[in-house]
Amino acid sequence: FVLAPPLRRLSIDGLTLNSEVRIFTVSGRWVRTLAANNGAAAWDLQDGSGERVASGLYLYWVRAADGAQRRGVVAVVR
């Protein structure tokens, strides 16, 4: 993950082609789904409704086209 200053976007690089990134709150509420068609995905720190997300921890789940999966945590600080 790379935060692009001034913290308006989170770039997720190094993904396989056609991967999918799902972002959730720590309570499990879906926030956003991102497509990584070119091996990268960019999260503008907005939810699926276009609202800015609050500061806090968010869970991410990456699923590659071949079915491989990876999970982790990212912090958003405003």
C-alpha positions in Angstrom: 0.0 0.0 0.0 1.2 3.5 -0.8 -0.5 6.6 0.5 -0.5 9.4 -2.0 -0.1 12.8 -0.4 -2.1 14.6 0.8 -3.7 11.4 2.0 -6.6 11.5 -0.4 -6.0 8.1 -2.0 -4.6 4.7 -1.1 -2.8 2.9 -3.9 -2.6 -0.9 -3.8 0.1 -2.1 -6.2 1.6 -5.5 -7.0 -1.6 -7.3 -7.6 -2.2 -9.8 -10.3 -4.3 -8.8 -13.3 -8.1 -8.8 -12.6 -7.8 -9.0 -8.9 -10.6 -7.7 -6.6 -10.0 -5.8 -3.4 -12.9 -5.6 -0.8 -12.7 -3.2 2.1 -14.6 -3.6 5.3 -14.9 -1.8 8.7 -13.5 -3.8 11.7 -17.1 -4.6 12.6 -17.5 -6.3 9.2 -19.6 -3.7 7.3 -18.7 -3.6 3.6 -17.2 -0.3 2.6 -16.0 -0.6 -1.0 -15.0 -3.0 -3.7 -12.1 -2.1 -6.0 -11.1 -3.7 -9.3 -7.4 -4.2 -10.0 -7.7 -4.8 -13.8 -4.2 -3.6 -14.5 -2.5 -5.0 -11.4 -3.2 -2.0 -9.1 -6.2 -0.6 -7.4 -6.7 2.9 -6.0 -9.0 3.7 -3.1 -10.1 7.3 -2.8 -11.0 6.8 0.8 -14.7 6.9 0.1 -17.3 4.3 0.7 -19.7 2.8 -1.9 -22.0 5.8 -1.6 -19.3 8.3 -2.3 -19.0 9.5 1.4 -15.5 10.0 2.9 -14.6 7.2 5.4 -13.8 8.1 9.0 -10.4 7.7 10.6 -9.9 4.2 11.9 -8.9 0.7 11.0 -10.2 -1.1 7.9 -9.9 -4.7 6.8 -9.0 -5.5 3.2 -9.5 -8.8 1.4 -7.8 -9.4 -2.0 -8.9 -12.1 -4.3 -6.8 -12.9 -7.4 -8.3 -14.2 -10.6 -6.8 -17.6 -9.9 -8.6 -17.7 -6.5 -5.6 -16.9 -4.3 -6.6 -14.7 -1.3 -4.9 -12.3 1.1 -6.2 -10.3 4.0 -4.9 -7.4 6.1 -5.5 -4.2 8.0 -5.0 -0.6 7.0 -5.3 2.5 9.1 -6.9 5.8 7.8 -5.9 8.8 9.8 -7.4 12.2 8.9 
